[in-house]
């Protein structure tokens, strides 16, 4: 009897732990739009493509509305024949990301490392990363998702900075309308 009780309790504890781990893996957008029993309206507003060194990312601002609550996200999508990789950067994270990106740009201009390889990056709560590094010339990168091949390389930072600015401007326009 005791053995079956211990096994049952272990199973319950393990399932609770596994459920909590899944909850932490959800992005801010996934948490917002996963409300069941409520109507969710999703609208996409396209921005120009973001051209990287070897690929092109689709970019858009997404507005998600549930009743009288609205959230905005910058969506970056890397199309792939085996499944797209994407990042949904929440509006508050985008503001924080822009500040961090400006600091990274400043640091990159004074980079003096003599290491064989280095990275200098910023990571949001949802796992989106932006930074620079390399083993000689500086290469800029963004990592869309925590897992899989979702890192995109850029020779320069200007196009990334421009998309962040366009997204902020579009969000402000949408809020004003």
N, C-alpha and C positions, 0 to 999 in steps of 0.2 A: 504493500500500500504506500509506504513512504517513498519507494523508488518511483512509482508512477506519479506521485505528487511533485517530486523534485523535477522529473522530466517535464511535466505539464507547466510548472512555474518557469523552468528554463526556457521552454518554447515561448511562453508569453513574454518574458523579458527580452528574448532575442527578437521576437517580432516587433515589439515596441521600439527597440533600438534600431532595427532596420527601417521602420517607418519614419523615425526621426531623421535618419540619415538621408532618406529620399526627400523629405521636406526641405532640408538644408540645400539640396542640389538644385532646387527650383530657382530660376532667375526672378528678379523683381517683376518683369513683365509676365512671366508664367504664373506667378502667384496672383497677380492682379486679374488676369483674364480667366483664371481657372475657377471662378465662382460658379457653382452649380445652382440652378434654380433662378438665375437672373439673366436678363438679356444683356449680351455684350456686343457692342458695336465697334468694329475695327475699321479704320480708314488709313490708307497709305498715300503719302504724298511724295512722289519721286524727286530725287535730287540727281545731279549729274553723277555719272559713273566715276569711281575712284580708281585711277590707273596706277597699278603697282609695277614692280620691275618685270614680273613674268605673268601677271594675270590682271583681271579687272574685277572690281567689286561693285555690285549693285548697291546703291544707297537710297534710303528713303526715311522720311519721318513717319512714324506710326502714331496715330491717335487712337487710344482705346477708351471707350466710354461705357460705364455701367451706371445706369440711372443718372444721377447728377454728379457723379465722380468721373473725372477725366485724367488720364495719364498720357505722357508723351515719351517717345523713345526714338533714338537714332538707330536705324537698322542697317547693318552692314552684312551683305550676303556674298559668299564665295561659292559660285555655282560649281558643282562637281558631278561627274556622271554616276558616282556611287552614293550621292546624297549631299545636299548643300550644307555648308558650314555657315553659321551666322552668329552675330552678336546683336543683342537688343540692349542698348545703353540708355538707362533711365535718365530723364531730364536732370535730376539732381546729381547723378553720377557724371553726366556730360559736363556740367559746370565744374565739378571737381577735377575731372579729366583734363579739361582745358587748362586749368591752373597748373596741374602737374606737368602737362605737355610743354607749357611755356618754360617751366623750370628745367625740364630735360633739354630743351633747345638751348637754353642758356649754358647748361653744363656741357653740352656737346661741343660748344664753341671753344671751351677751355680744356677739353679732354687731353690728358697727358700720359695716359697709361702706357706702359711698355710691355704689358702682359701679352701672352700668345693669343688669348681670347678674353673678351669681357662683354658684359651686358649691364646696362643701366636702364631700369624699367619701372613702370608704375602699374599696379594691378587694382582693378575695382573689386567691390564685394562679389560681383557676379563672375569674376574670373577673367574678364577682358584685360588684356595687357597691351601696353604701348611702351616703346623704348627704342634704344639704339645699342649697337654693339658691333662685334666683329673681331677680326684678327688683322687689322691694318686699317684700311679705309672704313669709315663709319657707315653702317647700314642700318636704316630705320626699319622697325617691324611692328606689326600688330598681331596679336593672337586672339582669334575670335572666340574660341571655346577652350575649356580646360583640357579636353581630351581629343585625340585624333590629330590629323594633319590640318591645322587651321591657322598656321602662321603665314603671314603675307609680308614680303620684303619690299622695301622702297629705297631708292637711291637718295631721295631728298624728302624733307618733311613738309614742304610747302603745300602739297595737295591734300595731305591729311589735315593740316591746320585749316585749310580753306573749307573742307567738308564740315568740320566741327562748327565753323562760323556760319555756314549756310544752314546747318541744322538748327542752331540756336535762333537764327533769324526767322526761319520757317515756323518754329514753335511759337515765337513771339507773335508772328502774324496770325497764326491759328487761334491763339488765346485772345487776340484783339477782335477777331471776327465773330 
